[in-house]
Amino acid sequence: MHKVIAPKILYLGTPVVLISTMNRDGSVNLAPMSSAWWLDQTGVLGLGTRGQTFANLQRDGDCVLNLPSVNQVAEVDRLALTTGSDPVPDYKLAMNFRHVRNKFDEAGLTAVPSDLVRPPRVMECPIQLEAKVKAIHSVGAVEDYSACIEVQIIRVHAEEELLDAESRHHISPDRWRPLIMSFLSFYGLGDEVHGSRLAEVF
Ligand SMILES: Cc1cc2nc3c(=O)[nH]c(=O)nc-3n(C[C@H](O)[C@H](O)[C@H](O)COP(=O)(O)O)c2cc1C
């Protein structure tokens, strides 16, 4: 039996991404987000337009999408309720957000240089995607302050232990354990439940 419901949010389960961007003064911002999906070599990101990350992407365009595994959940959670924006916007103050200048120190994560973009990678994240903004689209009503950002992935770094033993350019889904946000809780993935017919033709 199904019921018609009116949930406030529809966060149905997506991977967490720690996105690093450059602030105007040359310092680095790092923010957790999870409205992210992929098509070929394009990443599509859903972001609030009042955050520091959005401002940086709009101005500068370079970013690294760092994908934490379940092992980095504590570090990710330390960045919740923080913003690189100074002053903190009123609506975030009302939710107890605070400004943090060095998010890497705050989270206990390590910045390492990227190859092709200015923002650094997060060393602890097993997958790091260097990317450049290609397009920004406004999403929803004006008062939603939401945007959808297309980024082109220009370099993929993967922790060696994740790689398929035979094909070194493939990430093994049995080894990659993404951190998933479902509604407002963190989860991991379980074991494979079924073979995929799509995999046979790809
Ligand atoms: C696990 C997690 C997932 C989040 N997902 C998103 C998201 O998909 N889009 C978004 O705009 N904010 C998301 N947020 C909230 C941002 O992290 C928050 O607005 C933060 O202040 C942004 O930082 P910034 O202002 O320094 O860019 C998420 C927060 C957490 C902890």
The ligand as an SDF file (V2000), in Angstrom:
LIG
                    3D

 31 33  0  0  0  0  0  0  0  0999 V2000
   27.0080   15.6700    3.8020 C   0  0  0  0  0  0  0  0  0  0  0  0
   26.5930   17.0200    3.3020 C   0  0  0  0  0  0  0  0  0  0  0  0
   26.0250   17.1500    2.0510 C   0  0  0  0  0  0  0  0  0  0  0  0
   25.6510   18.4090    1.5670 C   0  0  0  0  0  0  0  0  0  0  0  0
   25.1400   18.5110    0.2930 N   0  0  0  0  0  0  0  0  0  0  0  0
   24.9200   19.7270   -0.2390 C   0  0  0  0  0  0  0  0  0  0  0  0
   24.5370   19.8590   -1.6040 C   0  0  0  0  0  0  0  0  0  0  0  0
   24.3740   18.8810   -2.3360 O   0  0  0  0  0  0  0  0  0  0  0  0
   24.3560   21.1120   -2.1110 N   0  0  0  0  0  0  0  0  0  0  0  0
   24.5420   22.2310   -1.3390 C   0  0  0  0  0  0  0  0  0  0  0  0
   24.3870   23.3490   -1.8450 O   0  0  0  0  0  0  0  0  0  0  0  0
   24.9040   22.1300   -0.0280 N   0  0  0  0  0  0  0  0  0  0  0  0
   25.1010   20.9110    0.5260 C   0  0  0  0  0  0  0  0  0  0  0  0
   25.5040   20.7970    1.8390 N   0  0  0  0  0  0  0  0  0  0  0  0
   25.5980   22.0220    2.6660 C   0  0  0  0  0  0  0  0  0  0  0  0
   26.9010   22.7950    2.4020 C   0  0  0  0  0  0  0  0  0  0  0  0
   28.0130   22.0270    2.7970 O   0  0  0  0  0  0  0  0  0  0  0  0
   26.8410   24.1020    3.1980 C   0  0  0  0  0  0  0  0  0  0  0  0
   25.9280   24.9890    2.5700 O   0  0  0  0  0  0  0  0  0  0  0  0
   28.1730   24.7910    3.3630 C   0  0  0  0  0  0  0  0  0  0  0  0
   28.0060   25.9310    4.1770 O   0  0  0  0  0  0  0  0  0  0  0  0
   28.8180   25.1930    2.0590 C   0  0  0  0  0  0  0  0  0  0  0  0
   30.0760   25.7040    2.3510 O   0  0  0  0  0  0  0  0  0  0  0  0
   30.6250   27.0190    1.6340 P   0  0  0  0  0  0  0  0  0  0  0  0
   29.6690   28.1610    1.9690 O   0  0  0  0  0  0  0  0  0  0  0  0
   31.9870   27.2200    2.2260 O   0  0  0  0  0  0  0  0  0  0  0  0
   30.6320   26.7320    0.1700 O   0  0  0  0  0  0  0  0  0  0  0  0
   25.8400   19.5550    2.3650 C   0  0  0  0  0  0  0  0  0  0  0  0
   26.4060   19.4200    3.6380 C   0  0  0  0  0  0  0  0  0  0  0  0
   26.7770   18.1640    4.1000 C   0  0  0  0  0  0  0  0  0  0  0  0
   27.4050   18.0650    5.4750 C   0  0  0  0  0  0  0  0  0  0  0  0
  1  2  1  0
  2  3  1  0
  2 30  2  0
  3  4  2  0
  4  5  1  0
  4 28  1  0
  5  6  2  0
  6  7  1  0
  6 13  1  0
  7  8  2  0
  7  9  1  0
  9 10  1  0
 10 11  2  0
 10 12  1  0
 12 13  2  0
 13 14  1  0
 14 15  1  0
 14 28  1  0
 15 16  1  0
 16 17  1  0
 16 18  1  0
 18 19  1  0
 18 20  1  0
 20 21  1  0
 20 22  1  0
 22 23  1  0
 23 24  1  0
 24 25  2  0
 24 26  1  0
 24 27  1  0
 28 29  2  0
 29 30  1  0
 30 31  1  0
M  END
$$$$
